[in-house]
Structure formats: C-alpha cells, structure tokens
Amino acid sequence: METGAEKILWNLGDIYKSSEEVKKDAEKLLEESRKFHERYSNTDQIFHNPNSVKVSIEALSDLYDRFGKISEYVQLKFAENTISDEVKKLMSWFENVETEFQSNLVFFVIAISKMPDDVFDRIVPSVEKYRHFIESSRRFKDHVFSEKEEQIIVHKNVTGSDAFIKFYTQLTSTYKFKVKTEGKIQTLNGSQLRSLRTHPDSKIREMASVKLFKRYKKYALEIESAYNAVAKDYDIEALLRGYPTPNSMRNLDNEVNDSVVDTLVDVTTDNNALVNRYYKVKNKLMGFKMKLSDIYAPVGNVQKTFSWKEAKEIVRKAFYGFDDKFGMIVDDFFDKNWIHAAPLPAKEGGAFCAYSTPSVHPYVLLTFTGQIKDIITLGHELGHGVHGVLSSKQNILQYHTPLTMAETSSTFAEMLLMDYFLETLPKKEIVPFVASKLEDLFATMNRQNMFTRFERRAHEKISKDGSTFDELSNIYDEELHTMFGDAVEYNPEFRWEWASVPHFFHTPFYCYAYDFAQLLVISLYAKYKAGMNDFKRRYIDLLSAGGSDSPEKLLEPFGVKLSDPKFWQSGFDYIEENLVKRLESEVK
C-alpha cells in the first residue's frame, strides 16, 4: 500500500549544497583547529587570565559549532543511502577530518577537566555562559589521560571500534528479504519486515521474525567478532580510565550516579510482573497463548492504516493541543522538508532525529509504512525536534543533554499522542489501542531494561574470556524469560534478537536512558494532567535549557528526586492504574 510517504525526502541543501562545499569548509576548519592548538597550548597561562579563558572558550565553541554542521550533513547523507560508493567515500574522508579535528582540540578539554578548584572559582564569573560545560568537563578529572594518550585513542578508534561499528551498520543495512503476503512477493528492508510483526496473521508475524533473526544468525561469525571487539574496547577503556564498571563510564557521561541507575534497573526488573500480567490478559483477548512473535499482534479485527497526510494532521493536532509553540515548530518540519519518511532499500534502519549544532535545524528520519506505530514514531522523533529547536538558544558546548534527558521530549510527545488517540478513536478501537500503547511502554521501559541487563552480563563475559554468538544468545534468552515469564511461548529464533539491536554496537549502555526518560516523563505527564501550576512554562524552560545544567537541577522545578525508588515506582503505578486495570476491566 502506498501511503504518500514515498516522496517525503529531506532537503539537505539547508546545510550544504554539495560535498565540495563541505570539503572546503572542512579544510578551513582544520587549519583553524591547528591554530587554536598553537595559540592556546599553554593552558596554565590562559587560565591565569579570566578574559583569555573567555576568548579561548568562545573560539572553541565556534569551532565545534561549525564542525557540527559538517558532521550533520555527512551523517545524514550516509543515513539516506548507506551503500552508495560516493557517500562511503565521503564518510571515510570525514572520519579522517574528525580524527584530526578532535586531536587538535582534545588538549583544551583535558586542561579544563584538570583545572584546580581555585582556578575554577577565579575564572567562572567571566564565563558564566559556559559554566556547566566547565563543570561537566571537570567531573571527568579522575578519568582523563594526557593529551598524547587521548590523541592515541582518537586515532586508534578509526581503525578500532569505530571501524567495527561501521562494518556492522553497513552489513545489516543491506539486508533484504523476499516475503509473500496477500498473494504477492515483495522485497523488503529490515524496517519494513519488522512492521509485519503487527500483521493480523500469526503465520506472517512468525515468518517475519524468524526470517529477520535467521539473517543475523547467518552472519554470526561477523557479528560475534564485531560485538566482541566493540564491547572489549569499551570495557578496556573504562578500566584504564579508572571507572568501577563499564556502565559507570556511560553514567558519568549522562550525569547520573551509578546508584540511581542501579535503582532504576532494580525497580524496572521488579515490575516485569506487570508485563507478565498484561500478556496474560492479552492471551485472553487473542484467544490463545501467544508466542514471542505474537507480542505485537493487533488486538481484535482493527488494523487501520494511515496515509502520510493523515499522520501529519494527527501529529500536528496533538502538538498544537499542548501548546501553539510546539505546533508551529512541528509545522516547519513538514513544510520545509526536514523529514525523510520514504521507504528506501539502502536507507539506514530505525528512526532518529539529528541535531548536531544549534546553528542547523534538526532533521528527522523514519520509514513510514502507514501503521499507527509509525505515527507514534513520527511524534517521538518530532518531540526530539522540538527539543532541538527550543534548546538552540544554548551554545554548542551546552546544547546537548545527557542521554538520560535526551528522550524526555520525545516520550512526552508520545504521551500527547496517546491521549489524542484515546479521545478520538471509536469505542471499538480503544481496547486495541490501549493494548498497543501498553506494549510500546513496556518496550520502552522493561525491554530496554532487559537490554541493559543483557549488556552488563555480555560485557562482563566478553571482558573475562570473550564470548561466542551462541553464548551471547543464551544470555539474551535468559533475559527474555526474566521479562516475559510464563505469559508467552518462546520462538527459538528470538535468542538471536540481540544481534539486531544497533545500540549495543553504536552506544554501549545507552538503553537504560529510554527507561529513565519514559518513567520520568510519566511522572511529569501525571503532574501536567493533575494541573500542576504553570506546568507548560516550566516544561518549555526545561527543554530550552538543553544541557546547560545537570538533570537533578533541571528537574528541581518539578519536585523530582531521582534517588528515590518510590519516584520510579510511581511511573509503573500510573500505568497500572490508568491502562492495565482499564484493560482488565474490559476483559472480565
């Protein structure tokens, strides 16, 4: 079925008109980064004069801002066609540029991180605009190496972990699958095949899952080698830098304590019982005990598909329904060609919103196939887009939030869409939608928590003595059983699913950030629905702040305490009261 999304392609001309332009700017930028190194290499002398600190940090900010523009263009060109020879050459060229650029500047960030307290106290009034950047850099003071050592890491990553990540992405992006549905044979990419997991026919759902995971198993040796290399590289670096665990390196980067993440993981694992409870209800709704391949099966006979035009209007209404400012920002994405939604064979799988620098507007990528889940995904990524636009008032050094806060706006947007559908769908479609939304929530929280538990165990095993594809699959199978319990039957191919999760390769220990953000947002959303005084202003201020302060401080206006297990549990309580019990009442 054509949805109208086939012609929805982004216009990267807002960033650069051609690769030649990019290369010209990059050469200028590299030269300026070399001069920066020469001019400010004596950091002791620079830090002695508050005005010199201000001038140097402003120069650093300008360099990173312009580099972000180049980076965004190249990454987006690669995402739209991962197998183009021209784009692959551009990406290879960019990797060399990035290596030299970062190598030229790393000394300054190291010097800031090692800045003594008395120096910080003396200079910070003159650079208040960059306070959190300096504070954030200094939290790494016990974990940074010398300039030469940091340069070695930057250079070796090109042919080390980054090369394995690139190999994995290119390998899996080229997967194509021939399937027969509705009497027709089609060739689908991974995203399109995954969409069949919501097909009303259980045989097609199982076929899609089996075919997908068998393809990853077919390349077990390649994926095993890539993952072992990436995980071990990450763990060795964490060990050499003096982190207590590999997970700790990501946590510090996310500006969150290990104990907070441990509490989050424990509370979420305890609430796997709610997942089990839900799927037992769904078994009754479906009339049979489901397999894992059935967990996203539509409930009932409702299998509505949407055109791109319909999806656009639904998302606009949901965003405008919250605040006109949100709606107007979203309009720009649709009207100015900032979205790539067309299903294309060599396009990067999944979905994302890219915003590298405040001087370039965000772009959204997804593959739209007309499912209601695609509308939720569109809203999710546009939530990121709103965050990127609002926080563009910040400088590049304080533009990006840590991962723990990065999903806040996107998941809040999903909650807006949930309420929109609950208010507008016909009565007969409410139960199917509530079931689907619960599955989305559990996928964002408990499933991502399962990924985190898998990563912790996988990294530990790999770091000790390496791990085979089958051993990693055994760990994953155990975690699947921990999440779903006895509520489902287990397709044997799902033990290979771990190999299809890009975050394990691209950003180790990323996944708990989804769980963190979802539970955080449910708490915030509950306050919004309860009529918290001046909520919209506080929320817009939160998004506009970008990464200009720590998560704890940014959340203070909402009365959020991240260290309290009751805070995390409150999110699950909201889900139980407002969705699970509602569904159970319909089944009785």
N, C-alpha and C positions, 0 to 999 in steps of 0.2 A: 504493500500500500504506500502510495506517495502521500506525504504529509505537507508538502510545501517547504520543508526544511532543506530540500535538496539544493536549493540555490542560496541558502543562508551561509555566506562566507564572509570572513572578516576582511577589512581593508587595512593592511599594514603600512599603507602609504602615509599614514599619520605619523609614523615613526621614521621610516626611511623610504625613499623612492626606489632604491636599488642597492644591491650588495656593494657596488663600487663606492657609493656614498658612505656606507658603513665602514669600509676599509680605510677610506681617507680619514674619517673621524678617529678611528682606532689608532692610526699611526700618530696623529696629533696627540691623542690621549696618552699613548705610551711614552712619547717624548716628554710630556708634561709630568708624568709619574716619575720618570728618571730625574728630572729637575727637582721635583719635590723631595726625592731622596737626598739629593745633593744639598739642597737648601736647608733641610730640617734634620739632617742626620745627627747633629749634636743636640739631642733632646734635653740634656741637662741644662744647656744654655737657653734653649727655647722655653723650658718650663720655669726658668728663673724670672721671666718677664710675662706677666699676665696678658699684655697686649700681643706679644709674639704667639702665645698659646691660641688666642682668639683667631689671629690671622692664619695660623697653620691649620687649625681645625676647620675653618671656613674653606680653605683651599682643599683639604681632604674631602669635605662634604661635596664640593663642586666636582671633584674627580669621580667620586663614587656615583654621583647623580648622572653624569654623562656616560659613565661605564654602564649603568643600569639600562640606559636607553639602547645601547648596542646589544647588551645581553638579552633584553626582552625581544628585540627583533629577531635575533638569531634563533633563540629558543622557540619562538612561535613559528618561524619558517620550518624548523625541524619537525614541530608537532603536526603541522598540516600535511607533511609528506616525509615520513621517516626513511624512505628508501631512495629518494632522489639522489643521484650522484652529485649533482650540483650543490644540493643542500648539505650532503655529507661532507663535501669538501669545505663548505663554509663553516660547518660545525668544527671540523678539525682545525681550521685556521683560527677560529675563535678560541678554542681550547689553549692554543699557544699564546694568544694575546692575553687571555685571562691569567695564565700562569705567570707571565712576565709582569703584568699589571699588579697582581696581588703580591708578587715577590718584591716589587719596588716599594710597596706601601706597608707591608706587614711590620716593619720595624717600629712604625709610629704607634700602632695599636698595642704592640708589646710594651713599648715605653709607657704608654698610658696605663696599661694594666699593672705595671710595676711601680707606678707613681706613689711615693710616700704620702702618708696621710697629711702631714703638714704642708706639703706642696699642693695637694688637692684643695685643702682648706683655703690656701692663699689665692689660687687661680680661679676657683669655680665661680666667684661672683662676676668675673669678666666673661664667662662663657655659660651663663645660666641657660641659654638656649640649647646647649648641648649637655646639660648636667647628667641626664640619665644615660646618655651614651658613655660618658666618662665613668659613671658609677657602674654601669653594666660591664664595661671593659675591665674594671678593677676587681670584679668578683672572680675573674679568672687568674688573678695574680699568682696563685699557688700552682697553676696548671699550664703555664705558658713556658716555652723554651726560649732559647736565644734566637736572635734574628736569623742566623745562619741555619739553625736547626728547623725553624719554621719555614724557611725558604726551601729546604730539602723536602719537607712534607708537601708543600705546594707543588713542587716539580715532580716528585715521585708519584703523586696521585694521578697524574695524567696517564701514566702507563700502568698504574696500580689499580686501586679500587674504582676510580672513575672509568677506566677502560672496561672493567668487568660490568659495571652498571650500564655503560653504553652498549656493550655487546648484548646483554640481557634484553635491553629495550628494543634494539634493532631485531633481534631474533624473534621475540614474541609479538612485535608489531606486524610482522609479515605473515603471521598465521592466518590461513584462510580455510574455510570449512564448507564442504558441499553438503547441503541438507535438503531433504524433501519434505515440504509442508504444503498442505492443501493441494496436493497433486502436482506441485511444481518443484523443480530442482533449482536451488539458489546457491550462490557462493557468498558466504557471509564472513565478515571480520569478527574478531573476538567480542566486541561490544554488541554487535547485532546478534551473535549466538547467545550471549548471556541474556539478552532480552527475552529469549524463548523460555527462560526459566519461569516466566509468568504466563506461559501459554495454557489454555484451558485443558489441553490433552496431556495427561500424565506421561504417556509414552514419549511425546515430543519433549517434555521437560526433562525426562531421564536421558533421552538421546542427546540433548544439548549439553547437559552436564557431563555425561560420560565422554562425549566426543571432545569437549573442551579439555578436560583434565587428562585424557589419554594423550592429547597432543603434547602437554607439558611432560608427561611421563616418557614419551618417545624421545625427548631431548634431556633425559635425566642426567646423563653424564655432564653435559654442558652446563645445565642449571646448577647441579651439585657443585661443580668446580667454581662457578661464578659466585654462588652464595657463600661457600666456604671462604673464598678469598675476601669477599666484602666484609663478612662478619668477623673474620680473624683480624683483618686490617683495622677494623673499628675497635675491636677489643684490645689489641696490642697498643694502639694509640692511647686509649683510655687508661691502660695500665701504666704506660710510660709517663703520662701526664699526672699520675697520682690520684686518679679517681677511685673511690672504693669499689664501684661496679661500673660496667659499661653503660648501664642505664643512667648512672649518675651524670655522665658527660652530657647526655641529652637533657637531663633535668636541669642542670645548671644553665644550659643554653636557653631553656624555657623559663628560667627564673622561678623555679618551683623546687621546694625541698624534697629530698628522697622520701621522707616520712609522709608527705602529702600524697605523693604518687602511690606509695605502698598502701595507704589508707583507701585511696580510690580503687585500686585493684582488688583489695580485700572486700570492700563493700559491694563492688560490682559482682565479684565471684559469688558472694553470699546470695545475691539476687538472681542468680541463674535459676533459682527455684521459681521465680516469676516467669521466666522464659518457658520452663517446663510446664508450668500451669497453663500458660497461654496456648501452647501447642497441643495440649490435651483437649482444650476447648475447640481448637481448630480441627482436630481429628473428628470431633462430633459434627462440626459444621460440614466437613468434607464427606463424612460417612464412611471413612476408612482410616486405618493407621498410616500416616504418611511416611515416605522416605525423605531423606535429606534433600533429594532433588525436587520434592514437592513443597518445601517450606515457604516458597514464594508463590505458590499456586493461588490463582484468584478464587475467592470465596463466592459461591453462587454462580449464576449464569451471566453476571455483568462483566463484560470485557470491552468497555468503551475505549475507543481510540480517539485521539485528538489531532486536529490539524495544527500546523505551526501558528497559524493566525489565532486559533482558539487558545493555544497555550500562552501566546503573547498577551492576550487580553486578560486571562486569568491571573497571570503573574502581575500585570500592571494594576489590576483591581486590588489584589492582596497588598501590594506595596503602598499604593495610594490610600488604602483603607487604614494603614497605620499612620502615615504622615506624607503630606504632599512633597516634602523634600525628597523622601525615598522614591516616590513615584517618578518625579522629574529626573532623578539620576538614572533610573532604570530606562526611562524613555530614550535617553541618549544612547544606551547600548543598542537598542533596537533601531533607532533612526540613523545612527552614524556608523553602522556596520562594524560593531565591536564584538560580534559573536560569530563563531564558526560552529554551525549545527549540522551541516550536511554529512551524511554517512559516506565516507570515502575509504577505499581499501587499505591505503598505506598511512592513514591518519593515526596519530597516537591514540591509544585506547583510553577509556575512562573519561573524566571530566576535570577541568580546573579553571581557575581564574588567575591570570598572571598580572601582577602589578609590581614591577621591579623598582620603580622610582616615582616620586611624586610629580615629576615633570612630564610623565607619559601616562595617559589614561589606561585603566585596566582593559584586558581582553578576556573573553570567556570562550572556552572550548567544551563542547559536548557532542554526543551523537544522538540526535533526536529521531526516535522511531515511532512516536505517537502514543506511547504508554503514559499513564498517569504518573508513573515513577519518573519519566523524563521531565515532566512539568515540575515535579519536586526538585529534581536535579538542577533544572534551569533556575528555579528560585534560589536554590542553595548557592549556586555559583554567582548569581547576581547579588546575593547577600554579601558575598566576598567583594563584589564590585562596588557596592555601596560603601563598604568599609574602606576600600582602597581610595575612593573618591573623597570621602569625608576626611580621612587622615592625611590627604595630600597637603594639608596646611602645615604638616610637620616637615622638618628637613630630612634628607635621606638617611642620616645616621640614627634618626628616631622615628622612622616611618613605619617599619615593620614590627608587628607584635611578636612575642614568642609563640611557639606552636600552640601552647595551652590556651591562648586568647585568639588565635588566628581563625578558629572555627566558630567563634561566638556569633558574629553577624550572619553567617551562612545558616547556622542551625536555628537562629531566631527567625530567619526568613521562612524556614520550613514550618515552624510553628504557626506563622501567619497564614501560610497556605493550608495547613491542616484545618485551622478554624474556618477559612474561606470555604473549603470543601464540605465541612460538617454543616455549615449554614446553608449551602446552596444545592447540594446533591439531593436527588429524590430519596424518599424514605427507604425504598428498597435497596438503595446503593450505600446506605450508611454503614451497615454491618460489614460489607466487603471493604469499604474504605477504612473503617476503624481497624480491621484486621491487618490491612496493608500498612497502615501507619504504625501499628504496634511492631510489625516486622521491621519497618525502617528504623524505629527507635532501638529495638534490640540489636539490629545490625550495627547501629552507630555506637552503642554502649557495650553490650555484652559480647558481641562479635569482635569488636576492636579490642576489648579486654582479653578475649581469647587469643587474639593475635599477639598482644603484649606478653601474655604468659608463655605462648609458644616461643617468641623471640628470646625471652630470658633463658628458657631451657635450651633452645637451639644454640645460642651464643655460648652458653656455659659448656655444652658438649663439644662444640667446634673448637673452642679455645683450649680445651684439655687434650683432645686427641683427634680432632676432626670428626666429620660425620658424613655418612653416605646419604644418598637420596632416600633410601628406604628407612634409615634410622630417623631422619627428619620427618618422614611421613608417619612413622609410628608415634612420634611425639605429638604431631598435629592431630592424629586420630584420637589420642587420649584426651586432648583438649576439646575436641568436638564432643566427646562423650561427657566431659565435665559440664559443658554448656547446655546440651540438649537432654541429657539423662536418658530416661526410658520413654520419652514422648515420641520418638521417631525411630524408624529403622534406618540403617546406615548403608548407603551405597558404598561399595568398597573403593570406588574411584575418588571419593571425596578426601581420602587420606593424602592425595596428591595436590589438593587445592592450594596448599601453602605456596607452591611454586608459581602460582598465578597472581600473587599479591605483590605489586610493584614496590610498595613502601618498604618491604623487607630489604629490598636491594637499594632503593634510592635514598631512603632516610631511616636508618635503623632506629627503632624505639619511638617512631613517630606516632604510632596508632593510638596510644592512650590519650593523645590530645583530642581525638574525636569524642571519646568517652567523657573526658574532662569538660569539654565545651558543651556537649549535649546536656549533661546533668546541671552544669552551670546555667545554661540557657533556660532549662525547665524551671529552675528556681527564679530566674529573672522574669520569665514569662508569667509565672504564677503571681509575682508581685504586680506586674502590669495588669493582669486580669482582675486582681483584687483592688485595683485603683490606687496604687501607690502614688503618693503626692509627687507631681512634677516628673513622672517617670520618663516621658518622651525626651525632655530636655536632658535628663541625666544619661539616658541611653545614647542620645546623639553626641553628648560630650564624651562618653566612653569611647565610641567609635572614632570620633575626631581626634582623640588623644593619641591614636596609633600606638607606637612603642615608646612614648615619652615618659612612662613610669612603670613600676613593677605591677604585676597583676593584683597583688594584695592592695596596693594603694589605689589603683584604678577602680577596684570594686568596693572600696570603703563607702561611697555614697549609697550603695545598695544594702549595706549591712551584711555582707557575705564574709564568712570565716572558713577559709579553705582547709584548715587543720581539724575541723570538727567532723567526725564521721556522720553525725546527725544531718549535717548540711548535704552530704552526698546521698544519704538515705532518703532525704526529703524529695529528691527527684524521682526516685522509684516509687515512693508513696503517692506522688501526684499521678504517675502513670497508672498505678493500681486503682486508685480511686476514680479517675476520670476516663480511663479507657478499658482496662482489664475487667473491672466489675461491670461496666456498661455492656461489654460483650457477653460476659457470663449471664447477665440478666436476660439477654436475647435468646440464649441457647436453652435455658430452663423450660 
